[in-house]
Amino acid sequence: MWSAVISSNEGPHAVWIRTSANERGAPTSRAGQGEMSNGGATLSSVQILGIGSPCGDDQAGWLVVDALANRLPPGVEALRLDRPGSALIGVLEKAAAVILIDAMQGNGNPGDIHHFANDEWADYRMGLSSHGLGVFEALMLARELSCLPEKIDLYGMEIGSALPGDQPCEAVIAAAEELANRLANDWHGQD
């Protein structure tokens, strides 16, 4: 697991926490495919980005990444990002394909999962992300800067409470495990 703080003038710092595909929650410092190296970013062709914060149900994206930690095929990397804002663009431009999971507050019940493939997200303007410069705005900016990967799948998970100190509710925990199972089964069905 690695973490780095990225300074920005536009709000909270983005904290990236890498979860190794081989060691659930165990620290790792080795560099190679899909990992950061001292000479700069060497990222895998497929990124799974769990967006979140330590506030209650807003951990939804992180929960999916954690559930996938030991189930990723080679060439797929999962990252937990803490309210990345515009720093998300730098991650997007280094991958051929991205699966992005974030909390959303729409009209559904906590734990409901919405899937937006490629450009479908651009037509959805409500409820994605609970962060200052949210995922939607970062994606729009990345598109304008020609920094989007060829393929992007966005999963929004409906949440309830996102108060500091709260734990995720059972519905969000169950939905995160369900989405992780669905993604893992999709990969293993393609082998």
BAKOL-618000 format. One line per 3 residues: number of its first residue (from 1); their letters; for each residue x, y, z of C-alpha. Coordinates in nm, 2 decimals, padded with zeros to 4 digits. Layout:
BAKOL-618000
NUM> a> X:Y:Z | ...
END
This chain:
BAKOL-618000
1> mws> 00.00:00.00:00.00 | 00.13:00.35:-00.08 | 00.00:00.69:-00.02
4> avi> 00.10:01.03:-00.14 | -00.04:01.37:-00.06 | -00.10:01.60:-00.36
7> ssn> -00.11:01.97:-00.28 | -00.37:02.17:-00.46 | -00.52:02.52:-00.44
10> egp> -00.87:02.40:-00.51 | -00.97:02.23:-00.19 | -00.89:01.91:00.00
13> hav> -00.56:01.74:-00.07 | -00.60:01.42:-00.27 | -00.46:01.12:-00.09
16> wir> -00.40:00.82:-00.30 | -00.38:00.49:-00.13 | -00.27:00.19:-00.34
19> tsa> -00.41:-00.14:-00.26 | -00.20:-00.42:-00.39 | -00.37:-00.69:-00.59
22> ner> -00.15:-00.95:-00.41 | -00.16:-00.84:-00.05 | -00.48:-00.71:00.10
25> gap> -00.39:-00.42:00.32 | -00.02:-00.52:00.35 | 00.25:-00.26:00.27
28> tsr> 00.44:-00.30:-00.05 | 00.73:-00.11:-00.19 | 00.81:-00.31:-00.50
31> agq> 00.79:-00.13:-00.84 | 00.67:-00.28:-01.16 | 00.37:-00.30:-01.38
34> gem> 00.08:-00.12:-01.23 | 00.28:00.04:-00.95 | 00.45:00.37:-00.89
37> sng> 00.82:00.38:-00.95 | 01.08:00.63:-00.84 | 01.13:00.75:-01.19
40> gat> 00.77:00.85:-01.24 | 00.43:00.68:-01.28 | 00.42:00.35:-01.45
43> lss> 00.05:00.27:-01.43 | -00.14:-00.03:-01.56 | -00.36:-00.02:-01.86
46> vqi> -00.67:-00.07:-01.65 | -00.73:00.14:-01.34 | -01.01:00.08:-01.09
49> lgi> -01.06:00.40:-00.90 | -01.25:00.40:-00.58 | -01.33:00.76:-00.49
52> gsp> -01.43:00.84:-00.13 | -01.37:00.99:00.20 | -01.36:00.85:00.56
55> cgd> -01.71:00.98:00.62 | -01.98:00.71:00.65 | -02.13:00.59:00.33
58> dqa> -01.89:00.80:00.12 | -01.65:00.51:00.16 | -01.85:00.32:-00.10
61> gwl> -01.58:00.34:-00.37 | -01.31:00.24:-00.12 | -01.51:-00.06:-00.01
64> vvd> -01.53:-00.19:-00.36 | -01.15:-00.15:-00.41 | -01.08:-00.33:-00.08
67> ala> -01.31:-00.62:-00.18 | -01.12:-00.66:-00.51 | -00.77:-00.65:-00.35
70> nrl> -00.69:-01.02:-00.40 | -00.90:-01.08:-00.70 | -00.75:-00.86:-00.97
73> ppg> -00.61:-01.01:-01.29 | -00.26:-00.90:-01.41 | -00.25:-00.55:-01.56
76> vea> -00.54:-00.42:-01.34 | -00.47:-00.19:-01.06 | -00.71:-00.06:-00.79
79> lrl> -00.66:00.28:-00.62 | -00.84:00.44:-00.33 | -00.86:00.82:-00.39
82> drp> -00.97:01.06:-00.12 | -01.16:01.35:-00.29 | -00.91:01.39:-00.57
85> gsa> -01.07:01.69:-00.74 | -00.88:01.79:-01.05 | -00.59:01.55:-00.95
88> lig> -00.82:01.28:-01.09 | -00.72:01.40:-01.44 | -00.36:01.29:-01.39
91> vle> -00.47:00.94:-01.30 | -00.72:00.92:-01.59 | -00.47:01.02:-01.86
94> kaa> -00.23:00.73:-01.76 | -00.47:00.45:-01.83 | -00.63:00.29:-02.14
97> avi> -00.94:00.20:-01.94 | -01.09:00.31:-01.61 | -01.36:00.17:-01.39
100> lid> -01.45:00.45:-01.15 | -01.67:00.40:-00.84 | -01.80:00.69:-00.64
103> amq> -02.08:00.76:-00.39 | -02.38:00.95:-00.53 | -02.69:01.10:-00.38
106> gng> -02.97:01.07:-00.63 | -03.33:00.94:-00.59 | -03.25:00.58:-00.50
109> npg> -03.20:00.39:-00.18 | -02.86:00.35:-00.01 | -02.67:00.07:-00.19
112> dih> -02.84:00.11:-00.53 | -02.58:00.09:-00.80 | -02.60:00.29:-01.12
115> hfa> -02.37:00.21:-01.42 | -02.27:00.47:-01.68 | -02.06:00.34:-01.97
118> nde> -01.82:00.56:-02.17 | -02.00:00.88:-02.25 | -02.33:00.80:-02.08
121> wad> -02.20:00.98:-01.77 | -02.19:01.31:-01.96 | -02.57:01.31:-01.98
124> yrm> -02.62:01.26:-01.61 | -02.59:01.58:-01.42 | -02.73:01.51:-01.08
127> gls> -02.61:01.32:-00.78 | -02.26:01.21:-00.88 | -02.00:01.27:-00.62
130> shg> -02.03:01.46:-00.29 | -01.70:01.63:-00.33 | -01.62:02.00:-00.40
133> lgv> -01.49:01.95:-00.76 | -01.66:01.63:-00.81 | -01.61:01.33:-01.04
136> fea> -01.84:01.47:-01.30 | -01.66:01.80:-01.32 | -01.32:01.63:-01.33
139> lml> -01.44:01.40:-01.61 | -01.58:01.70:-01.81 | -01.25:01.88:-01.77
142> are> -01.05:01.57:-01.87 | -01.26:01.54:-02.18 | -01.20:01.90:-02.28
145> lsc> -00.83:01.85:-02.22 | -00.83:01.52:-02.43 | -00.71:01.33:-02.12
148> lpe> -00.99:01.07:-02.09 | -00.90:00.70:-02.14 | -01.04:00.51:-02.44
151> kid> -01.29:00.33:-02.21 | -01.44:00.46:-01.89 | -01.71:00.29:-01.69
154> lyg> -01.86:00.49:-01.40 | -02.04:00.32:-01.12 | -02.24:00.55:-00.88
157> mei> -02.36:00.40:-00.55 | -02.64:00.56:-00.37 | -02.55:00.66:-00.02
160> gsa> -02.72:00.77:00.30 | -02.52:00.94:00.57 | -02.17:01.08:00.49
163> lpg> -02.10:01.24:00.83 | -01.75:01.24:00.97 | -01.70:00.95:01.22
166> dqp> -01.99:00.75:01.08 | -01.94:00.40:00.95 | -02.09:00.28:00.62
169> cea> -02.44:00.14:00.65 | -02.50:-00.23:00.58 | -02.67:-00.16:00.25
172> via> -02.37:00.02:00.11 | -02.13:-00.25:00.25 | -02.34:-00.53:00.08
175> aae> -02.36:-00.33:-00.25 | -01.99:-00.28:-00.25 | -01.93:-00.65:-00.21
178> ela> -02.19:-00.72:-00.48 | -02.02:-00.48:-00.73 | -01.68:-00.62:-00.65
181> nrl> -01.82:-00.97:-00.72 | -01.97:-00.86:-01.05 | -01.65:-00.70:-01.16
184> and> -01.43:-01.00:-01.06 | -01.67:-01.24:-01.23 | -01.66:-01.03:-01.55
187> whg> -01.28:-01.05:-01.56 | -01.26:-01.42:-01.48 | -01.52:-01.49:-01.75
190> qd> -01.30:-01.33:-02.01 | -00.99:-01.54:-01.92
END
